Amino acid sequence: MHILIEIAGGIALLLWGIRMVRTGVTRAFGSAIRRGIAIATRRRLTAFVTGMAVTGILQSSTATALIVSSFGGRGMIALPAALAVMLGADVGSTLVVQVLSLDVSWLSPLFLLVGVIGFLSTEDAKRRNLSRILIGLGLMLLAIRLIMLASHPLREAETVSVLLRPLTDEPLLAILLAALLTWLAHSSLTVVVLVMTLASLHVINLQLALALVLGANVGGAITPMIMTLGQPPAARRVPLGNFLMRAAGAAACVWAIPYIIPYLGMVSIDISHRVANFHTAFNLALALVFLPVVGLVSALVMRMLPEREASDDEKNPKYLEQSALDSPAVALTCASRETLRMGDIVSDMLGRSLDVFRRDDPNLAKEVERSDDTVDGLHEAIKLYLTRLARNELDPAESRRTVEILSFTTNLEHVGDIIDKNLMELATKKIKARSSFSKEGFAEIEAMHAQVVGNLQLALNVFMSGDVRLARKLLEQKVHIREMEQRFSEAHYARIGAGRLESMDSSSLHLDVLRDLKRINSHVTSVAYPILEDAGQIVSSRLRSTAAAELNEATAAAPATPAAGSEPR
């Protein structure tokens, strides 16, 4: 048990080191990597090379699969090209194994020393992420050393031999076991390194080691499949296609393992090198076989995962890429795009709300109310997405942007609720009571409604641009809407005083609609406050200071004294 705990601790440290390298790379170069994938996928060969390079840098074919899946889900990359990227990613994941099969453990203290000094000596985000990469590499090498030291006693353990010996004669069971371990660890690299270590110590024989490597390859394709289960079919096709190719390759190769072993001995006498070479050769063979026929694989995957009806996806977020969470700048852009989509739906609800009052259409009112369910769903999805992002280490600018997005989406959700619970309820009352606004009264509602709709569009521009001039203009509109509501309310009371029957019948409806439009505008304009506060163009309170108030009172109480040469007003 003590030995197993030490091995498990080494594996945990290896997983943490891999994660540190991946997060460091994605935070430092995430945007550039995603642009590179998007640009270099027009031809199969360049797509293959791109996948190999990106995965060699990220040290995770799963991360590459999630990035490519997100592109596929938005139609930014054709499925054959995406599968070519994954074939390259599978080969790229073996490059790290080749390096780790060498005795480079002496680099671990150096990487850790330089990485920790670099991380603690700077506040620059880019340098800290580069230091994070060095620390992760140092931890990986240290973990491999710990696993090897902890595994030494297993060479003499009879129980281990008794447990593992049957797997040699049951390669399919060995593949399933390794696939399960890989799925649990979410890292084929970790399982392959563990297999290399056990094989080099002669805890397992080479034939079993190769079967376990095949299982690790299959298991590495399962993880992105499960992580994209809730995504649209277009985003799930890439992981499925990759799994089918790996599973087919493993099924074809498992029976040839006894015939492959002699050829591996011709290349290297070291067992860990043989395992690493088999891992690389298997993925290169997959690329040679499937790269010319990715079109056929794409057609098969399309048949297995056909398109769903567009209406089924309306309530689901379109831009919240889970693969971007390791790169805060990219994730915040995704959240901003989804917030804009949410804002467009709210704007459409607000625009159609006036048609409900104009046409007295109860069916249109129900459509507007159903749209609020979509707004609520998107608000919840964005909130959960940013909550997951906040678990990462964010710099002050990223934290501030996270709060801005959460605040704006909350205000948009409140606007949707006002339209659904208040305006549509008022419209329903108007329809049932067969009331009608006066011509002048409805013209006032139309004017105020148009102004609020315009302010909502301006608020969306301010949210994305952060422009101080537009933020000032938006905040000025708050005062304008307040004055407009007061002016229109006074005009309504004047019509009641003049005995206008239509104004009397619809008085409460009219005033409530004006009040709700003003409330909507207050939520809309709130996006301007943090921008103007950062620019130092807004005070924390509207109350005058005590000294200023006393001075104003004294001035008001004093008799007016005309200045010399001036005429009384």
Secondary structure, DSSP 8 states (H G I E B T S, - for coil): -HHHHHHHHHHHHHHHHHHHHHHHHHHHHHHHHHHHHHHS-SSHHHHHHHHHHHHHHHT-HHHHHHHHHHHHHTTSS-HHHHHHHHHHHHHHHHHHHHHHTS--TTHHHHHHHHHHHHHHT---HHHHHHHHHHHHHHHHHHHHHHHHHHHGGGGG-HHHHHHHHHHHH-HHHHHHHHHHHHHHHT-HHHHHHHHHHHHHTTSS-HHHHHHHHHHHHHHHHHHHHHHTTTS-HHHHHHHHHHHHHHHHHHHHHGGGHHHHHHHHHHH-S-HHHHHHHHHHHHHHHHHHHHGGGHHHHHHHHHHHS----GGGGTTS-SS--GGGTTSHHHHHHHHHHHHHHHHHHHHHHHHHHHHHHHHT-HHHHHHHHHHHHHHHHHHHHHHHHHHHHTTS---HHHHHHHHHHHHHHHHHHHHHHIIIIIIHHHHHHHHHHT----HHHHHHHHHHHHHHHHHHHHHHHHHHH--HHHHHHHHHHHHHHHHHHHHHHHHHHHHHHTT-HHHHHTHHHHHHHHHHHHHHHHHHHTTHHHHHHHTT-S-S-SS--HHHHHHHHHHHHS-----TT----
